[in-house]
Amino acid sequence: MRRPLTRLAFLGFSTVLLLSGALAGAQTRVSPSEYVSCPRARLSIYFASGETTATPEALALIGRIGETAADCQPDGIDLVARVDSRVDGDRALALALARLSEVADDLVEQGISVERIRVAAQASGGTASAINQIDVLFRKSAVEVADDVVAPPANPTAPSGAI
């Protein structure tokens, strides 16, 4: 039986909250310095509106994420779904979690340890196109639980299919 993924939630634009595990409900410090300098430290995987199945281009990108991770040796991979809860409420979050689960399962099938994968949801701030995307970030260190909260990294995203 697989260990459940560590779930994080990015609430608003700067609050990060653990959703599961022994520290559920604890705020977590996430800083840009925690991410490695891979060829592209941040990638985006796109989904058709309302769908939980990745586009063929996104599936090809997911297939290359494992290869890239093997080259740059991150300690972990964060999958961050953009959610506009002002539009779809709970349905948007459920859709994001289903998409995150699909991408995480694909990465595990490639041999990436489930312990190295974290999933998160982050408010999109009303950007319509972002509701259909998952950002993939390569992490170089474990996140420590802290009392203060910082914004997630603001690295530019690469279009789906580019790595």
ROKOLNU-577268 format. One record per atom (N, C-alpha, C): residue number from 0; residue in one letter; atom name; x, y, z. Coordinates in nm, 2 decimals. Each point is the difference from the previous one (the first is absolute). Example, Ala and Ser with C-alpha at 12.3 -4.5 7.8 and 13.67 -1.06 7.14 Angstrom:
2
(0; "a"; "N"; (1.32; -0.57; 0.78))
(0; "a"; "CA"; (-0.09; 0.12; 0.00))
(0; "a"; "C"; (0.09; 0.12; 0.00))
(1; "s"; "N"; (-0.04; 0.11; -0.07))
(1; "s"; "CA"; (0.09; 0.11; 0.00))
(1; "s"; "C"; (-0.08; 0.11; 0.08))
//
This chain:
163
(0; "m"; "N"; (0.08; -0.12; 0.00))
(0; "m"; "CA"; (-0.08; 0.12; 0.00))
(0; "m"; "C"; (0.09; 0.12; 0.00))
(1; "r"; "N"; (-0.03; 0.10; -0.09))
(1; "r"; "CA"; (0.08; 0.12; -0.01))
(1; "r"; "C"; (-0.03; 0.09; 0.12))
(2; "r"; "N"; (0.10; 0.07; 0.04))
(2; "r"; "CA"; (-0.01; 0.11; 0.10))
(2; "r"; "C"; (-0.07; 0.12; -0.06))
(3; "p"; "N"; (-0.10; 0.06; 0.07))
(3; "p"; "CA"; (-0.07; 0.11; -0.06))
(3; "p"; "C"; (0.09; 0.12; -0.03))
(4; "l"; "N"; (-0.03; 0.07; -0.10))
(4; "l"; "CA"; (0.08; 0.12; -0.04))
(4; "l"; "C"; (-0.01; 0.11; 0.11))
(5; "t"; "N"; (0.11; 0.07; 0.02))
(5; "t"; "CA"; (-0.01; 0.12; 0.09))
(5; "t"; "C"; (-0.07; 0.10; -0.07))
(6; "r"; "N"; (-0.11; 0.05; 0.06))
(6; "r"; "CA"; (-0.08; 0.10; -0.06))
(6; "r"; "C"; (0.02; 0.14; 0.06))
(7; "l"; "N"; (0.03; 0.10; -0.08))
(7; "l"; "CA"; (0.01; 0.13; 0.04))
(7; "l"; "C"; (-0.11; 0.09; -0.06))
(8; "a"; "N"; (-0.03; 0.11; 0.06))
(8; "a"; "CA"; (-0.09; 0.09; -0.07))
(8; "a"; "C"; (0.06; 0.14; 0.01))
(9; "f"; "N"; (0.00; 0.06; -0.12))
(9; "f"; "CA"; (0.05; 0.14; 0.00))
(9; "f"; "C"; (-0.13; 0.08; -0.01))
(10; "l"; "N"; (-0.03; 0.07; 0.11))
(10; "l"; "CA"; (-0.13; 0.07; 0.01))
(10; "l"; "C"; (0.03; 0.15; -0.02))
(11; "g"; "N"; (-0.08; 0.06; -0.09))
(11; "g"; "CA"; (0.03; 0.14; -0.04))
(11; "g"; "C"; (0.13; 0.00; -0.08))
(12; "f"; "N"; (0.08; 0.10; 0.02))
(12; "f"; "CA"; (0.12; 0.00; -0.08))
(12; "f"; "C"; (0.13; -0.02; 0.08))
(13; "s"; "N"; (-0.02; -0.01; 0.13))
(13; "s"; "CA"; (0.12; -0.02; 0.08))
(13; "s"; "C"; (-0.01; -0.10; 0.11))
(14; "t"; "N"; (-0.12; -0.05; 0.04))
(14; "t"; "CA"; (-0.01; -0.09; 0.11))
(14; "t"; "C"; (0.01; -0.14; -0.05))
(15; "v"; "N"; (0.08; -0.08; 0.07))
(15; "v"; "CA"; (0.03; -0.14; -0.03))
(15; "v"; "C"; (-0.05; -0.08; 0.12))
(16; "l"; "N"; (-0.08; -0.10; -0.02))
(16; "l"; "CA"; (-0.06; -0.08; 0.11))
(16; "l"; "C"; (0.01; -0.15; -0.03))
(17; "l"; "N"; (0.05; -0.08; 0.09))
(17; "l"; "CA"; (0.00; -0.14; -0.02))
(17; "l"; "C"; (-0.14; -0.05; 0.01))
(18; "l"; "N"; (-0.04; -0.09; -0.09))
(18; "l"; "CA"; (-0.14; -0.05; 0.00))
(18; "l"; "C"; (-0.01; -0.14; 0.07))
(19; "s"; "N"; (0.11; -0.07; 0.00))
(19; "s"; "CA"; (-0.01; -0.14; 0.06))
(19; "s"; "C"; (0.13; -0.04; 0.07))
(20; "g"; "N"; (0.00; -0.11; 0.07))
(20; "g"; "CA"; (0.12; -0.05; 0.07))
(20; "g"; "C"; (0.00; 0.05; 0.14))
(21; "a"; "N"; (0.10; -0.04; 0.07))
(21; "a"; "CA"; (0.01; 0.03; 0.15))
(21; "a"; "C"; (0.00; 0.15; 0.03))
(22; "l"; "N"; (0.04; 0.08; -0.10))
(22; "l"; "CA"; (0.00; 0.15; 0.03))
(22; "l"; "C"; (-0.11; 0.07; -0.07))
(23; "a"; "N"; (-0.11; -0.07; -0.04))
(23; "a"; "CA"; (-0.11; 0.06; -0.07))
(23; "a"; "C"; (-0.05; 0.13; 0.08))
(24; "g"; "N"; (-0.02; 0.10; -0.08))
(24; "g"; "CA"; (-0.04; 0.13; 0.06))
(24; "g"; "C"; (0.11; 0.09; 0.03))
(25; "a"; "N"; (0.13; -0.05; 0.00))
(25; "a"; "CA"; (0.11; 0.09; 0.03))
(25; "a"; "C"; (0.04; 0.08; -0.12))
(26; "q"; "N"; (0.04; 0.13; 0.02))
(26; "q"; "CA"; (0.05; 0.08; -0.11))
(26; "q"; "C"; (0.14; -0.05; -0.03))
(27; "t"; "N"; (0.04; 0.02; -0.13))
(27; "t"; "CA"; (0.13; -0.05; -0.05))
(27; "t"; "C"; (0.07; 0.10; -0.07))
(28; "r"; "N"; (0.13; 0.02; 0.03))
(28; "r"; "CA"; (0.08; 0.09; -0.07))
(28; "r"; "C"; (0.05; -0.06; -0.14))
(29; "v"; "N"; (-0.03; 0.07; -0.11))
(29; "v"; "CA"; (0.05; -0.04; -0.13))
(29; "v"; "C"; (0.07; 0.12; -0.06))
(30; "s"; "N"; (0.13; -0.01; -0.03))
(30; "s"; "CA"; (0.07; 0.11; -0.06))
(30; "s"; "C"; (0.06; -0.04; -0.13))
(31; "p"; "N"; (0.02; 0.10; -0.09))
(31; "p"; "CA"; (0.06; -0.03; -0.13))
(31; "p"; "C"; (0.14; -0.07; 0.01))
(32; "s"; "N"; (0.07; 0.02; 0.11))
(32; "s"; "CA"; (0.13; -0.07; 0.02))
(32; "s"; "C"; (-0.01; -0.15; 0.01))
(33; "e"; "N"; (-0.12; -0.05; 0.02))
(33; "e"; "CA"; (-0.02; -0.14; 0.02))
(33; "e"; "C"; (-0.01; -0.08; -0.13))
(34; "y"; "N"; (0.00; 0.07; -0.11))
(34; "y"; "CA"; (-0.01; -0.06; -0.13))
(34; "y"; "C"; (0.13; 0.00; -0.08))
(35; "v"; "N"; (0.02; -0.12; -0.06))
(35; "v"; "CA"; (0.13; -0.02; -0.07))
(35; "v"; "C"; (0.00; 0.07; -0.13))
(36; "s"; "N"; (0.12; 0.02; -0.06))
(36; "s"; "CA"; (0.01; 0.07; -0.13))
(36; "s"; "C"; (0.02; -0.11; -0.10))
(37; "c"; "N"; (-0.12; -0.06; -0.04))
(37; "c"; "CA"; (0.00; -0.10; -0.11))
(37; "c"; "C"; (-0.01; 0.08; -0.13))
(38; "p"; "N"; (0.01; -0.07; -0.11))
(38; "p"; "CA"; (-0.01; 0.07; -0.13))
(38; "p"; "C"; (-0.12; 0.10; 0.01))
(39; "r"; "N"; (-0.11; -0.05; 0.04))
(39; "r"; "CA"; (-0.11; 0.09; 0.04))
(39; "r"; "C"; (-0.05; -0.04; 0.13))
(40; "a"; "N"; (0.01; 0.09; 0.10))
(40; "a"; "CA"; (-0.04; -0.04; 0.14))
(40; "a"; "C"; (-0.15; -0.01; 0.02))
(41; "r"; "N"; (-0.07; 0.06; -0.10))
(41; "r"; "CA"; (-0.15; 0.00; 0.01))
(41; "r"; "C"; (-0.06; -0.03; -0.13))
(42; "l"; "N"; (-0.08; -0.10; -0.01))
(42; "l"; "CA"; (-0.07; -0.04; -0.12))
(42; "l"; "C"; (-0.15; 0.01; 0.02))
(43; "s"; "N"; (-0.08; 0.01; -0.11))
(43; "s"; "CA"; (-0.14; 0.00; 0.02))
(43; "s"; "C"; (-0.07; -0.11; -0.09))
(44; "i"; "N"; (-0.09; -0.07; 0.06))
(44; "i"; "CA"; (-0.08; -0.10; -0.07))
(44; "i"; "C"; (-0.14; 0.05; -0.01))
(45; "y"; "N"; (-0.05; 0.00; -0.13))
(45; "y"; "CA"; (-0.14; 0.05; -0.02))
(45; "y"; "C"; (-0.10; -0.11; -0.02))
(46; "f"; "N"; (-0.12; 0.03; 0.04))
(46; "f"; "CA"; (-0.12; -0.08; -0.02))
(46; "f"; "C"; (-0.11; 0.07; -0.07))
(47; "a"; "N"; (-0.08; -0.07; -0.08))
(47; "a"; "CA"; (-0.11; 0.06; -0.06))
(47; "a"; "C"; (-0.10; 0.04; 0.11))
(48; "s"; "N"; (-0.07; 0.11; -0.02))
(48; "s"; "CA"; (-0.10; 0.05; 0.09))
(48; "s"; "C"; (-0.09; -0.10; 0.05))
(49; "g"; "N"; (-0.01; -0.02; 0.13))
(49; "g"; "CA"; (-0.09; -0.09; 0.07))
(49; "g"; "C"; (0.04; -0.15; -0.01))
(50; "e"; "N"; (0.12; -0.03; -0.06))
(50; "e"; "CA"; (0.04; -0.14; -0.01))
(50; "e"; "C"; (0.11; -0.03; 0.10))
(51; "t"; "N"; (0.00; -0.13; 0.04))
(51; "t"; "CA"; (0.11; -0.05; 0.09))
(51; "t"; "C"; (0.10; -0.08; -0.07))
(52; "t"; "N"; (-0.01; -0.02; -0.13))
(52; "t"; "CA"; (0.10; -0.07; -0.08))
(52; "t"; "C"; (0.09; 0.10; -0.07))
(53; "a"; "N"; (0.13; -0.01; 0.01))
(53; "a"; "CA"; (0.09; 0.09; -0.06))
(53; "a"; "C"; (0.00; -0.01; -0.15))
(54; "t"; "N"; (0.03; 0.11; -0.07))
(54; "t"; "CA"; (0.01; 0.00; -0.14))
(54; "t"; "C"; (0.11; -0.09; -0.05))
(55; "p"; "N"; (0.00; -0.04; -0.12))
(55; "p"; "CA"; (0.11; -0.09; -0.05))
(55; "p"; "C"; (0.14; 0.07; 0.01))
(56; "e"; "N"; (0.00; 0.13; -0.02))
(56; "e"; "CA"; (0.13; 0.08; 0.01))
(56; "e"; "C"; (0.04; -0.01; 0.15))
(57; "a"; "N"; (-0.09; 0.02; 0.09))
(57; "a"; "CA"; (0.03; -0.01; 0.14))
(57; "a"; "C"; (0.05; -0.13; 0.05))
(58; "l"; "N"; (-0.06; -0.11; -0.06))
(58; "l"; "CA"; (0.05; -0.13; 0.03))
(58; "l"; "C"; (0.14; -0.03; -0.04))
(59; "a"; "N"; (0.03; 0.06; -0.12))
(59; "a"; "CA"; (0.14; -0.01; -0.04))
(59; "a"; "C"; (0.10; 0.07; 0.09))
(60; "l"; "N"; (-0.05; 0.12; 0.05))
(60; "l"; "CA"; (0.09; 0.07; 0.09))
(60; "l"; "C"; (0.01; -0.07; 0.13))
(61; "i"; "N"; (-0.11; -0.06; 0.05))
(61; "i"; "CA"; (0.01; -0.08; 0.13))
(61; "i"; "C"; (0.10; -0.11; -0.02))
(62; "g"; "N"; (0.01; -0.06; -0.12))
(62; "g"; "CA"; (0.09; -0.11; -0.03))
(62; "g"; "C"; (0.15; 0.05; 0.01))
(63; "r"; "N"; (0.02; 0.13; -0.03))
(63; "r"; "CA"; (0.14; 0.05; 0.01))
(63; "r"; "C"; (0.04; 0.06; 0.13))
(64; "i"; "N"; (-0.10; 0.02; 0.09))
(64; "i"; "CA"; (0.03; 0.06; 0.14))
(64; "i"; "C"; (0.09; -0.10; 0.07))
(65; "g"; "N"; (-0.03; -0.13; 0.00))
(65; "g"; "CA"; (0.09; -0.10; 0.07))
(65; "g"; "C"; (0.14; 0.01; -0.05))
(66; "e"; "N"; (0.02; 0.01; -0.13))
(66; "e"; "CA"; (0.13; 0.01; -0.06))
(66; "e"; "C"; (0.08; 0.12; 0.05))
(67; "t"; "N"; (-0.08; 0.11; 0.00))
(67; "t"; "CA"; (0.06; 0.13; 0.04))
(67; "t"; "C"; (0.04; -0.01; 0.15))
(68; "a"; "N"; (-0.09; -0.06; 0.08))
(68; "a"; "CA"; (0.03; -0.02; 0.14))
(68; "a"; "C"; (0.12; -0.08; 0.03))
(69; "a"; "N"; (0.02; -0.10; -0.09))
(69; "a"; "CA"; (0.12; -0.09; 0.01))
(69; "a"; "C"; (0.13; 0.08; -0.03))
(70; "d"; "N"; (-0.01; 0.09; -0.09))
(70; "d"; "CA"; (0.12; 0.08; -0.04))
(70; "d"; "C"; (0.03; 0.11; 0.11))
(71; "c"; "N"; (-0.09; 0.07; 0.06))
(71; "c"; "CA"; (0.03; 0.11; 0.09))
(71; "c"; "C"; (-0.01; -0.04; 0.15))
(72; "q"; "N"; (-0.05; -0.13; 0.02))
(72; "q"; "CA"; (0.00; -0.05; 0.14))
(72; "q"; "C"; (-0.07; 0.08; 0.10))
(73; "p"; "N"; (-0.13; 0.04; -0.01))
(73; "p"; "CA"; (-0.06; 0.07; 0.10))
(73; "p"; "C"; (-0.04; -0.09; 0.12))
(74; "d"; "N"; (-0.01; 0.06; 0.12))
(74; "d"; "CA"; (-0.05; -0.09; 0.11))
(74; "d"; "C"; (-0.14; -0.03; -0.01))
(75; "g"; "N"; (-0.08; 0.08; -0.07))
(75; "g"; "CA"; (-0.14; -0.02; -0.01))
(75; "g"; "C"; (-0.06; 0.08; -0.12))
(76; "i"; "N"; (-0.13; -0.03; -0.02))
(76; "i"; "CA"; (-0.07; 0.06; -0.11))
(76; "i"; "C"; (-0.13; 0.05; 0.06))
(77; "d"; "N"; (-0.03; 0.13; -0.02))
(77; "d"; "CA"; (-0.13; 0.06; 0.04))
(77; "d"; "C"; (-0.09; 0.02; -0.12))
(78; "l"; "N"; (-0.12; -0.04; 0.02))
(78; "l"; "CA"; (-0.11; 0.01; -0.11))
(78; "l"; "C"; (-0.10; 0.10; 0.06))
(79; "v"; "N"; (-0.01; 0.12; -0.07))
(79; "v"; "CA"; (-0.09; 0.10; 0.05))
(79; "v"; "C"; (-0.11; 0.03; -0.10))
(80; "a"; "N"; (-0.12; -0.03; 0.04))
(80; "a"; "CA"; (-0.12; 0.03; -0.09))
(80; "a"; "C"; (-0.05; 0.14; 0.03))
(81; "r"; "N"; (-0.03; 0.07; -0.11))
(81; "r"; "CA"; (-0.06; 0.14; 0.02))
(81; "r"; "C"; (-0.15; -0.02; 0.01))
(82; "v"; "N"; (-0.06; 0.06; 0.10))
(82; "v"; "CA"; (-0.15; -0.01; 0.02))
(82; "v"; "C"; (-0.06; 0.14; 0.01))
(83; "d"; "N"; (-0.10; 0.03; -0.07))
(83; "d"; "CA"; (-0.08; 0.12; 0.02))
(83; "d"; "C"; (-0.13; -0.04; 0.07))
(84; "s"; "N"; (0.01; 0.00; 0.13))
(84; "s"; "CA"; (-0.12; -0.04; 0.08))
(84; "s"; "C"; (-0.11; 0.10; -0.01))
(85; "r"; "N"; (0.02; 0.12; -0.04))
(85; "r"; "CA"; (-0.11; 0.10; -0.01))
(85; "r"; "C"; (-0.09; -0.04; -0.12))
(86; "v"; "N"; (0.05; -0.08; -0.09))
(86; "v"; "CA"; (-0.08; -0.04; -0.11))
(86; "v"; "C"; (-0.08; -0.13; 0.02))
(87; "d"; "N"; (0.07; -0.11; 0.04))
(87; "d"; "CA"; (-0.06; -0.13; 0.01))
(87; "d"; "C"; (0.00; -0.05; 0.15))
(88; "g"; "N"; (0.05; 0.07; 0.09))
(88; "g"; "CA"; (0.00; -0.05; 0.14))
(88; "g"; "C"; (0.06; -0.13; 0.02))
(89; "d"; "N"; (-0.08; -0.09; 0.07))
(89; "d"; "CA"; (0.05; -0.13; 0.04))
(89; "d"; "C"; (0.03; -0.09; -0.12))
(90; "r"; "N"; (-0.08; 0.02; -0.11))
(90; "r"; "CA"; (0.02; -0.08; -0.12))
(90; "r"; "C"; (0.14; 0.03; -0.06))
(91; "a"; "N"; (0.04; 0.13; 0.00))
(91; "a"; "CA"; (0.13; 0.03; -0.05))
(91; "a"; "C"; (0.11; -0.07; 0.08))
(92; "l"; "N"; (-0.01; 0.00; 0.13))
(92; "l"; "CA"; (0.10; -0.07; 0.08))
(92; "l"; "C"; (0.00; -0.15; -0.02))
(93; "a"; "N"; (-0.11; -0.06; -0.01))
(93; "a"; "CA"; (-0.01; -0.14; -0.03))
(93; "a"; "C"; (0.06; -0.03; -0.14))
(94; "l"; "N"; (-0.02; 0.08; -0.10))
(94; "l"; "CA"; (0.05; -0.02; -0.13))
(94; "l"; "C"; (0.16; 0.01; 0.01))
(95; "a"; "N"; (0.05; 0.10; 0.07))
(95; "a"; "CA"; (0.14; 0.02; 0.01))
(95; "a"; "C"; (0.06; -0.12; 0.07))
(96; "l"; "N"; (-0.06; -0.05; 0.11))
(96; "l"; "CA"; (0.06; -0.12; 0.07))
(96; "l"; "C"; (0.00; -0.12; -0.09))
(97; "a"; "N"; (-0.11; -0.02; -0.08))
(97; "a"; "CA"; (0.00; -0.11; -0.10))
(97; "a"; "C"; (0.11; 0.01; -0.10))
(98; "r"; "N"; (0.03; 0.12; -0.05))
(98; "r"; "CA"; (0.11; 0.02; -0.09))
(98; "r"; "C"; (0.13; -0.03; 0.06))
(99; "l"; "N"; (0.02; 0.05; 0.13))
(99; "l"; "CA"; (0.12; -0.02; 0.07))
(99; "l"; "C"; (0.03; -0.15; 0.02))
(100; "s"; "N"; (-0.11; -0.07; 0.03))
(100; "s"; "CA"; (0.02; -0.14; 0.02))
(100; "s"; "C"; (0.04; -0.07; -0.12))
(101; "e"; "N"; (-0.06; 0.04; -0.12))
(101; "e"; "CA"; (0.04; -0.07; -0.12))
(101; "e"; "C"; (0.15; 0.03; -0.04))
(102; "v"; "N"; (0.04; 0.12; 0.02))
(102; "v"; "CA"; (0.14; 0.03; -0.03))
(102; "v"; "C"; (0.10; -0.07; 0.10))
(103; "a"; "N"; (-0.04; 0.00; 0.13))
(103; "a"; "CA"; (0.08; -0.07; 0.10))
(103; "a"; "C"; (0.01; -0.15; -0.03))
(104; "d"; "N"; (-0.11; -0.06; -0.04))
(104; "d"; "CA"; (0.00; -0.14; -0.03))
(104; "d"; "C"; (0.09; -0.03; -0.12))
(105; "d"; "N"; (-0.01; 0.08; -0.10))
(105; "d"; "CA"; (0.09; -0.01; -0.12))
(105; "d"; "C"; (0.15; 0.00; 0.04))
(106; "l"; "N"; (0.03; 0.10; 0.09))
(106; "l"; "CA"; (0.14; 0.01; 0.04))
(106; "l"; "C"; (0.04; -0.12; 0.09))
(107; "v"; "N"; (-0.09; -0.06; 0.08))
(107; "v"; "CA"; (0.04; -0.12; 0.08))
(107; "v"; "C"; (0.02; -0.11; -0.10))
(108; "e"; "N"; (-0.08; -0.01; -0.10))
(108; "e"; "CA"; (0.01; -0.11; -0.10))
(108; "e"; "C"; (0.14; 0.01; -0.07))
(109; "q"; "N"; (0.06; 0.12; -0.01))
(109; "q"; "CA"; (0.13; 0.02; -0.06))
(109; "q"; "C"; (0.11; -0.03; 0.10))
(110; "g"; "N"; (-0.03; -0.04; 0.12))
(110; "g"; "CA"; (0.10; -0.04; 0.10))
(110; "g"; "C"; (0.03; 0.11; 0.10))
(111; "i"; "N"; (-0.07; 0.11; 0.00))
(111; "i"; "CA"; (0.03; 0.11; 0.10))
(111; "i"; "C"; (-0.07; -0.04; 0.12))
(112; "s"; "N"; (0.07; 0.00; 0.11))
(112; "s"; "CA"; (-0.05; -0.04; 0.13))
(112; "s"; "C"; (-0.12; 0.09; 0.05))
(113; "v"; "N"; (-0.11; -0.06; 0.04))
(113; "v"; "CA"; (-0.11; 0.08; 0.05))
(113; "v"; "C"; (0.04; 0.09; 0.11))
(114; "e"; "N"; (0.10; -0.04; 0.08))
(114; "e"; "CA"; (0.04; 0.08; 0.11))
(114; "e"; "C"; (0.07; 0.14; -0.04))
(115; "r"; "N"; (0.04; 0.00; -0.13))
(115; "r"; "CA"; (0.06; 0.12; -0.05))
(115; "r"; "C"; (-0.10; 0.10; -0.07))
(116; "i"; "N"; (-0.12; -0.04; -0.01))
(116; "i"; "CA"; (-0.10; 0.08; -0.07))
(116; "i"; "C"; (-0.09; 0.06; 0.11))
(117; "r"; "N"; (-0.02; 0.14; -0.02))
(117; "r"; "CA"; (-0.10; 0.07; 0.08))
(117; "r"; "C"; (-0.10; 0.06; -0.10))
(118; "v"; "N"; (-0.13; 0.01; 0.04))
(118; "v"; "CA"; (-0.10; 0.06; -0.08))
(118; "v"; "C"; (-0.06; 0.12; 0.07))
(119; "a"; "N"; (-0.03; 0.11; -0.07))
(119; "a"; "CA"; (-0.05; 0.12; 0.06))
(119; "a"; "C"; (-0.11; 0.06; -0.09))
(120; "a"; "N"; (-0.08; 0.08; 0.06))
(120; "a"; "CA"; (-0.10; 0.08; -0.08))
(120; "a"; "C"; (0.03; 0.15; 0.04))
(121; "q"; "N"; (0.00; 0.09; -0.10))
(121; "q"; "CA"; (0.02; 0.14; 0.02))
(121; "q"; "C"; (-0.10; 0.08; -0.07))
(122; "a"; "N"; (-0.05; 0.10; 0.06))
(122; "a"; "CA"; (-0.10; 0.09; -0.06))
(122; "a"; "C"; (0.06; 0.06; -0.12))
(123; "s"; "N"; (-0.07; 0.01; -0.11))
(123; "s"; "CA"; (0.05; 0.05; -0.12))
(123; "s"; "C"; (-0.01; 0.15; -0.01))
(124; "g"; "N"; (-0.08; 0.06; 0.09))
(124; "g"; "CA"; (-0.02; 0.15; -0.01))
(124; "g"; "C"; (-0.09; 0.04; -0.11))
(125; "g"; "N"; (-0.08; -0.09; -0.05))
(125; "g"; "CA"; (-0.09; 0.04; -0.11))
(125; "g"; "C"; (0.05; -0.02; -0.14))
(126; "t"; "N"; (0.12; -0.05; -0.02))
(126; "t"; "CA"; (0.05; -0.02; -0.13))
(126; "t"; "C"; (-0.06; -0.12; -0.06))
(127; "a"; "N"; (-0.09; 0.02; -0.10))
(127; "a"; "CA"; (-0.08; -0.11; -0.05))
(127; "a"; "C"; (0.08; -0.11; -0.06))
(128; "s"; "N"; (0.11; 0.02; -0.07))
(128; "s"; "CA"; (0.08; -0.10; -0.06))
(128; "s"; "C"; (0.07; -0.09; 0.10))
(129; "a"; "N"; (0.03; 0.06; 0.12))
(129; "a"; "CA"; (0.08; -0.07; 0.10))
(129; "a"; "C"; (-0.08; -0.11; 0.07))
(130; "i"; "N"; (-0.13; 0.01; -0.01))
(130; "i"; "CA"; (-0.08; -0.11; 0.06))
(130; "i"; "C"; (0.02; -0.13; -0.06))
(131; "n"; "N"; (0.05; -0.01; -0.12))
(131; "n"; "CA"; (0.03; -0.12; -0.07))
(131; "n"; "C"; (0.14; -0.05; 0.00))
(132; "q"; "N"; (0.08; 0.05; 0.10))
(132; "q"; "CA"; (0.14; -0.03; -0.01))
(132; "q"; "C"; (0.05; -0.06; 0.14))
(133; "i"; "N"; (0.10; -0.08; -0.01))
(133; "i"; "CA"; (0.08; -0.05; 0.12))
(133; "i"; "C"; (0.14; 0.04; -0.03))
(134; "d"; "N"; (0.06; 0.07; 0.10))
(134; "d"; "CA"; (0.15; 0.04; -0.01))
(134; "d"; "C"; (0.07; -0.12; 0.07))
(135; "v"; "N"; (0.12; -0.03; -0.06))
(135; "v"; "CA"; (0.09; -0.10; 0.05))
(135; "v"; "C"; (0.13; 0.07; 0.04))
(136; "l"; "N"; (0.03; -0.02; 0.13))
(136; "l"; "CA"; (0.12; 0.07; 0.05))
(136; "l"; "C"; (0.10; -0.11; 0.06))
(137; "f"; "N"; (0.13; 0.01; -0.03))
(137; "f"; "CA"; (0.09; -0.09; 0.06))
(137; "f"; "C"; (0.06; 0.06; 0.12))
(138; "r"; "N"; (-0.01; -0.07; 0.12))
(138; "r"; "CA"; (0.04; 0.04; 0.13))
(138; "r"; "C"; (0.13; -0.05; 0.04))
(139; "k"; "N"; (0.09; 0.08; 0.06))
(139; "k"; "CA"; (0.13; -0.05; 0.04))
(139; "k"; "C"; (0.01; -0.03; 0.14))
(140; "s"; "N"; (-0.09; 0.04; 0.09))
(140; "s"; "CA"; (0.00; -0.03; 0.14))
(140; "s"; "C"; (-0.14; -0.02; 0.05))
(141; "a"; "N"; (0.00; -0.07; 0.12))
(141; "a"; "CA"; (-0.13; -0.02; 0.06))
(141; "a"; "C"; (-0.05; 0.13; 0.06))
(142; "v"; "N"; (-0.13; 0.02; 0.00))
(142; "v"; "CA"; (-0.06; 0.12; 0.06))
(142; "v"; "C"; (-0.01; -0.02; 0.15))
(143; "e"; "N"; (0.03; 0.11; 0.07))
(143; "e"; "CA"; (-0.01; 0.00; 0.14))
(143; "e"; "C"; (-0.13; 0.07; 0.04))
(144; "v"; "N"; (-0.06; -0.06; 0.10))
(144; "v"; "CA"; (-0.12; 0.07; 0.05))
(144; "v"; "C"; (0.04; 0.12; 0.08))
(145; "a"; "N"; (-0.06; 0.12; -0.02))
(145; "a"; "CA"; (0.04; 0.12; 0.06))
(145; "a"; "C"; (-0.13; 0.08; 0.04))
(146; "d"; "N"; (0.02; 0.10; 0.08))
(146; "d"; "CA"; (-0.11; 0.09; 0.04))
(146; "d"; "C"; (-0.03; 0.10; -0.11))
(147; "d"; "N"; (0.11; 0.04; -0.07))
(147; "d"; "CA"; (-0.02; 0.10; -0.10))
(147; "d"; "C"; (-0.03; -0.06; -0.14))
(148; "v"; "N"; (-0.06; 0.08; -0.09))
(148; "v"; "CA"; (-0.04; -0.05; -0.13))
(148; "v"; "C"; (0.05; 0.09; -0.10))
(149; "v"; "N"; (0.05; -0.06; -0.11))
(149; "v"; "CA"; (0.05; 0.08; -0.11))
(149; "v"; "C"; (-0.07; -0.05; -0.13))
(150; "a"; "N"; (0.01; 0.08; -0.10))
(150; "a"; "CA"; (-0.06; -0.03; -0.13))
(150; "a"; "C"; (0.07; -0.11; -0.07))
(151; "p"; "N"; (-0.07; -0.08; -0.08))
(151; "p"; "CA"; (0.07; -0.11; -0.08))
(151; "p"; "C"; (0.09; 0.07; -0.10))
(152; "p"; "N"; (0.09; -0.07; -0.06))
(152; "p"; "CA"; (0.10; 0.06; -0.09))
(152; "p"; "C"; (-0.07; 0.06; -0.12))
(153; "a"; "N"; (0.05; 0.11; -0.05))
(153; "a"; "CA"; (-0.05; 0.07; -0.11))
(153; "a"; "C"; (0.08; -0.02; -0.13))
(154; "n"; "N"; (0.05; -0.12; -0.02))
(154; "n"; "CA"; (0.08; -0.03; -0.12))
(154; "n"; "C"; (-0.10; 0.00; -0.12))
(155; "p"; "N"; (0.05; 0.04; -0.12))
(155; "p"; "CA"; (-0.08; -0.01; -0.11))
(155; "p"; "C"; (-0.04; -0.14; -0.04))
(156; "t"; "N"; (-0.11; -0.02; -0.06))
(156; "t"; "CA"; (-0.05; -0.14; -0.04))
(156; "t"; "C"; (0.04; -0.02; -0.14))
(157; "a"; "N"; (0.02; -0.13; -0.03))
(157; "a"; "CA"; (0.03; -0.04; -0.14))
(157; "a"; "C"; (-0.13; -0.06; -0.06))
(158; "p"; "N"; (-0.03; 0.02; -0.12))
(158; "p"; "CA"; (-0.12; -0.05; -0.06))
(158; "p"; "C"; (0.00; -0.16; 0.00))
(159; "s"; "N"; (-0.12; -0.06; 0.01))
(159; "s"; "CA"; (-0.01; -0.14; -0.01))
(159; "s"; "C"; (0.07; -0.05; -0.12))
(160; "g"; "N"; (0.08; -0.11; 0.02))
(160; "g"; "CA"; (0.07; -0.06; -0.11))
(160; "g"; "C"; (0.14; 0.05; -0.02))
(161; "a"; "N"; (0.04; 0.10; 0.08))
(161; "a"; "CA"; (0.14; 0.05; -0.01))
(161; "a"; "C"; (0.07; -0.03; 0.13))
(162; "i"; "N"; (0.12; -0.05; -0.01))
(162; "i"; "CA"; (0.08; -0.03; 0.12))
(162; "i"; "C"; (0.14; 0.03; -0.03))
//
